[in-house]
Amino acid sequence: MRSRFESQLEALQKDMMYMGGLCEEIISRSAEGLAGPDRLDEEAIQQTYQQMEELERDIEARCLKLLLRQQPVARDLRTISSALKMVYDMKRIGAQSSEVADLTSHNTIHLVDEIPLVKKMAEQVSQMVVASLDAFVKESEALAQEVIAKDDTVDRYFGTIKEKLATYLGMESANGDQAIDLLMIAKYLERIGDHAVNIAKWVQFSITGQLEG
């Protein structure tokens, strides 16, 4: 019975890693729109998000079966309940990445000083998401803590972008619509970083039984 439970738990971890890969993919595809609408594959982004929605339902069903049928011990119970929380954060990452794509799908943003910083934000939050799922599979509290620490970098990027855009909007030639769109993109990326931190905190909870505020 225990070996069967462990194989089912391993299958759950594989599903979680696969969904994490979809998170990485949708963030990357959405950020490509910063180079112009012609670089954006909206159909692929929508398909990826639909996959994420389906996988969320599959993971939730798998977790509930494990809880109801296997009577897990305390550590296993924390792992399964954490997975249920984490999959919600991953779905929100997909939704917010789709919002980024929507903002870049109509017009090219020409704010050349700010766009590189936004791209760096996208790379950072993508790395955080992947690392948080890696921490889950490896049951590594240290890796989870590294993800949480990296959120400070994302916050600094966001603060710098806000300052640059505020300065830009003070110019007579400023394109207000583009500045607001880019600020919203940066805000969505900041939220994705927050979701990666949430995942990392649930990893820590699954290991220690303690949930940080």
C-alpha positions in Angstrom: 0.0 0.0 0.0 2.8 2.4 0.9 4.7 1.8 -2.3 1.5 2.5 -4.3 1.0 5.7 -2.4 4.6 6.8 -3.1 4.2 6.1 -6.8 1.1 8.2 -6.9 2.9 11.0 -5.0 5.7 10.8 -7.6 3.1 11.1 -10.4 1.7 14.2 -8.6 5.2 15.7 -8.5 5.7 15.1 -12.2 2.4 16.8 -12.9 3.4 19.8 -10.8 6.8 20.1 -12.6 5.0 19.9 -16.0 2.7 22.7 -15.0 5.7 24.6 -13.8 7.2 24.2 -17.3 3.9 25.6 -18.8 4.3 28.6 -16.4 7.8 29.2 -17.8 6.6 28.8 -21.3 3.6 31.2 -21.0 5.7 33.9 -19.3 8.4 33.7 -22.0 5.9 33.7 -24.9 4.0 36.7 -23.4 7.2 38.7 -22.9 8.1 38.2 -26.5 5.3 40.7 -27.3 7.5 43.5 -25.9 9.4 43.3 -29.2 6.1 44.0 -31.1 2.7 42.3 -31.7 4.2 40.4 -34.7 6.4 38.5 -32.3 3.5 37.3 -30.2 1.9 33.9 -30.8 -1.5 34.5 -29.2 -2.8 31.1 -30.3 0.0 29.3 -28.6 -0.4 31.4 -25.4 -4.1 30.6 -25.3 -3.4 26.8 -25.9 -0.9 26.8 -23.1 -3.3 28.5 -20.7 -6.0 26.0 -21.6 -3.5 23.2 -20.8 -2.8 24.8 -17.5 -6.6 25.0 -16.6 -7.0 21.3 -17.5 -3.9 20.3 -15.5 -5.1 22.3 -12.5 -8.3 20.2 -12.5 -6.3 17.0 -12.9 -3.9 17.8 -10.1 -6.8 18.8 -7.8 -8.5 15.5 -8.5 -5.3 13.5 -7.9 -4.8 15.3 -4.6 -8.3 14.7 -3.4 -8.0 11.0 -4.3 -4.8 10.7 -2.3 -6.4 12.4 0.7 -9.5 10.3 0.6 -8.2 6.9 -0.3 -4.7 6.7 1.2 -5.0 8.2 4.7 -1.6 10.0 4.4 0.6 10.6 7.5 1.3 14.1 8.6 4.2 14.9 6.3 2.4 13.5 3.2 -0.7 15.3 4.2 1.2 18.6 4.2 2.7 17.8 0.8 -0.7 17.1 -0.8 -2.4 20.1 0.8 0.5 22.3 -0.3 0.2 21.1 -3.8 -3.5 22.1 -3.8 -2.5 25.6 -2.8 0.4 25.8 -5.2 -1.6 24.8 -8.3 -3.9 27.8 -7.7 -0.9 30.1 -7.7 0.4 28.5 -11.0 -3.0 29.0 -12.6 -2.9 32.7 -11.6 0.6 32.9 -13.2 -1.0 31.7 -16.4 -3.8 34.2 -16.2 -1.5 37.2 -15.5 0.9 36.1 -18.3 -2.1 36.1 -20.6 -2.9 39.7 -19.5 0.7 40.7 -20.4 0.2 39.2 -23.8 -3.1 41.1 -24.2 -1.4 44.4 -23.4 1.3 43.9 -26.1 -1.0 42.4 -28.8 -2.2 45.7 -30.3 0.7 48.1 -30.5 4.4 48.1 -30.4 5.8 49.7 -27.2 8.7 52.0 -28.1 10.0 52.9 -24.6 13.5 51.6 -25.3 14.9 52.6 -21.9 12.3 50.7 -19.8 11.7 47.6 -21.9 15.0 45.9 -21.1 14.2 46.2 -17.4 10.8 44.7 -18.0 12.4 41.8 -19.9 14.8 41.2 -17.0 11.8 41.1 -14.6 10.1 38.5 -16.9 13.3 36.4 -16.8 13.6 36.7 -13.1 10.1 35.7 -12.2 10.2 32.8 -14.7 13.4 31.5 -12.9 11.7 31.9 -9.6 8.7 29.8 -10.6 10.8 27.0 -11.9 13.0 27.1 -8.8 10.0 27.0 -6.5 8.8 23.8 -8.2 12.3 22.3 -8.1 12.3 23.0 -4.3 9.0 21.1 -4.0 10.2 18.0 -5.8 13.6 18.0 -4.0 11.9 18.9 -0.7 14.5 21.6 -0.2 13.7 24.4 2.3 17.0 26.1 1.2 15.9 26.3 -2.4 12.5 27.7 -1.4 14.2 30.4 0.7 16.3 31.4 -2.3 13.2 32.0 -4.3 11.7 34.1 -1.5 14.9 36.2 -1.3 14.9 36.8 -5.1 11.6 38.7 -4.8 13.6 41.7 -3.5 15.2 41.9 -7.0 11.8 41.9 -8.7 10.6 44.6 -6.4 13.7 46.7 -7.2 13.1 46.3 -10.9 9.5 47.4 -10.5 10.4 50.4 -8.4 13.0 51.5 -11.0 10.5 51.0 -13.8 7.9 53.2 -12.0 10.5 55.9 -11.5 11.6 55.9 -15.1 8.0 56.0 -16.4 7.1 58.8 -14.0 10.0 60.8 -15.4 9.0 59.9 -19.0 5.4 61.0 -18.4 6.8 64.5 -17.4 8.0 65.0 -21.0 5.9 66.8 -23.5 6.4 64.2 -26.1 5.4 61.3 -23.8 3.0 58.6 -25.1 0.8 58.1 -22.0 -0.9 55.0 -23.3 2.3 53.2 -23.9 3.7 54.2 -20.5 0.6 53.0 -18.7 0.6 49.7 -20.7 4.2 49.1 -19.8 3.6 49.9 -16.1 0.7 47.4 -16.1 2.9 44.7 -17.7 5.5 45.3 -15.0 2.8 45.1 -12.3 1.6 41.7 -13.6 5.1 40.5 -13.6 5.5 41.6 -10.0 2.4 39.7 -9.1 3.8 36.6 -10.8 6.8 37.0 -8.6 4.5 37.1 -5.6 2.9 33.9 -6.7 6.3 32.2 -7.0 7.0 33.3 -3.4 3.7 31.8 -2.3 4.6 28.5 -3.9 8.0 28.6 -2.1 6.3 29.3 1.2 4.0 26.3 0.7 7.1 24.2 0.0 8.5 25.3 3.3 5.2 24.5 5.0 5.2 21.0 3.5 8.6 20.4 5.0 8.4 22.2 8.3 4.7 22.5 9.1 5.2 26.2 9.6 3.7 28.8 7.2 5.3 32.2 7.0 3.1 35.2 6.8 
